[in-house]
Amino acid sequence: MGRKQNEATKVVWRDRVARFDGSDVTVKQFCQQEGVSEAAFYQWRKRLKGDRRRRKATGEPPRARVNTTEPFVPVTVPTTPFAEVEFPNGVRVRVPATHADALRVAIKMGDDVCREVG
C-alpha cells in the first residue's frame, strides 16, 4: 500500500511542479494557492529533478508530461470498416468488415442474386 501511495503522491507533485513551471507566480504565491508549504514544494521539486537525472543516466524513457492547459485529452475512435455489397436491383447491404459470418452471408447472397439475374 505504501508504494502505491508514494507513486500517487509523486504523480500529484509532478503535476503540481509542472503547473508551477507554466505559471508566472512566485513559489510563495503558488504554494498559498495550492495549500502546501514552501518547504514541501522545494523538497518535492528537488526529488523529482533527481528522478529525471536518474532516468536520464540509466536510459529510462522520460515520463509523459501532464497537459495542464486542457481539461480533457482529445480522443478519436476509428470507425469500424464496412464492406458493402450492391445487388443488381440497387439494394446495398453494409456489414462490418470485421464480422466474418455477416460478410460471408452478404457475399453469398450477392452471388445468388447475380446468378438468378444473369
C-alpha positions as CSV (number, residue, x, y, z in Angstrom):
1,M,0.0,0.0,0.0
2,G,2.8,2.4,0.8
3,R,4.4,2.1,-2.6
4,K,1.1,2.8,-4.4
5,Q,0.5,5.8,-2.1
6,N,4.1,7.1,-2.8
7,E,3.6,6.7,-6.5
8,A,0.2,8.6,-6.4
9,T,1.9,11.3,-4.3
10,K,4.7,11.6,-6.9
11,V,2.1,12.0,-9.7
12,V,0.4,14.8,-7.7
13,W,3.6,16.6,-7.1
14,R,4.9,16.1,-10.6
15,D,1.7,17.6,-11.9
16,R,1.9,20.4,-9.3
17,V,5.6,21.3,-10.3
18,A,4.7,21.2,-14.0
19,R,1.8,23.7,-13.3
20,F,4.2,25.9,-11.4
21,D,6.7,25.8,-14.2
22,G,3.9,27.0,-16.6
23,S,2.8,29.8,-14.3
24,D,4.0,33.3,-13.7
25,V,3.6,33.5,-10.0
26,T,6.2,33.2,-7.2
27,V,6.8,30.0,-5.3
28,K,5.2,31.6,-2.2
29,Q,2.0,32.6,-4.2
30,F,1.8,29.2,-5.9
31,C,2.1,27.3,-2.6
32,Q,-0.6,29.5,-1.0
33,Q,-2.9,28.8,-3.9
34,E,-2.2,25.0,-3.7
35,G,-2.4,24.9,0.1
36,V,1.1,23.4,0.5
37,S,4.2,24.6,2.3
38,E,7.1,26.1,0.5
39,A,9.4,23.6,2.2
40,A,7.4,20.7,0.8
41,F,7.4,22.3,-2.7
42,Y,11.2,22.7,-2.7
43,Q,11.7,19.2,-1.4
44,W,9.5,17.6,-4.0
45,R,10.9,19.7,-6.8
46,K,14.4,18.6,-5.8
47,R,13.3,15.0,-5.5
48,L,11.6,15.0,-8.9
49,K,14.6,16.6,-10.5
50,G,16.7,13.8,-9.1
51,D,14.3,11.3,-10.6
52,R,14.8,12.9,-14.1
53,R,18.5,12.8,-13.7
54,R,18.4,9.1,-12.7
55,R,16.2,8.2,-15.6
56,K,18.5,10.1,-18.0
57,A,21.6,8.4,-16.6
58,T,20.0,4.9,-16.8
59,G,18.5,5.4,-20.2
60,E,15.0,5.0,-18.9
61,P,12.5,6.9,-21.1
62,P,11.1,10.2,-19.8
63,R,7.7,10.1,-18.2
64,A,4.8,11.6,-20.2
65,R,4.1,15.2,-19.3
66,V,0.7,16.0,-18.0
67,N,-1.1,18.5,-20.2
68,T,-2.4,21.0,-17.6
69,T,-3.9,23.5,-20.1
70,E,-6.7,21.3,-21.3
71,P,-9.1,19.6,-19.0
72,F,-9.6,16.7,-21.5
73,V,-7.4,14.9,-24.0
74,P,-9.0,14.7,-27.4
75,V,-9.7,11.1,-28.4
76,T,-10.5,9.8,-31.8
77,V,-12.2,6.4,-32.2
78,P,-11.7,4.8,-35.6
79,T,-14.9,3.8,-37.3
80,T,-15.5,0.2,-38.0
81,P,-14.6,-0.6,-41.6
82,F,-17.6,-1.8,-43.6
83,A,-18.0,-4.0,-46.6
84,E,-20.8,-3.0,-48.9
85,V,-22.5,-5.4,-51.4
86,E,-24.6,-3.8,-54.1
87,F,-27.2,-6.0,-55.7
88,P,-28.2,-5.6,-59.4
89,N,-31.6,-4.2,-58.3
90,G,-29.8,-1.4,-56.5
91,V,-30.1,-2.7,-53.0
92,R,-27.0,-2.3,-50.9
93,V,-26.1,-4.3,-47.9
94,R,-23.4,-3.0,-45.5
95,V,-21.8,-5.3,-42.9
96,P,-18.9,-4.8,-40.6
97,A,-15.8,-6.0,-42.4
98,T,-14.6,-7.5,-39.2
99,H,-17.7,-9.7,-38.8
100,A,-16.7,-12.7,-40.9
101,D,-20.1,-14.5,-40.8
102,A,-22.1,-11.4,-41.8
103,L,-19.6,-10.7,-44.6
104,R,-19.8,-14.3,-45.8
105,V,-23.6,-14.2,-45.9
106,A,-23.7,-10.9,-47.8
107,I,-21.3,-12.2,-50.4
108,K,-23.2,-15.5,-50.8
109,M,-26.5,-13.7,-51.2
110,G,-25.0,-11.3,-53.7
111,D,-23.6,-14.2,-55.7
112,D,-27.0,-16.0,-55.6
113,V,-28.8,-12.8,-56.8
114,C,-26.3,-12.3,-59.6
115,R,-26.8,-15.9,-60.8
116,E,-30.6,-15.5,-60.8
117,V,-30.4,-12.3,-62.8
118,G,-27.7,-13.5,-65.3
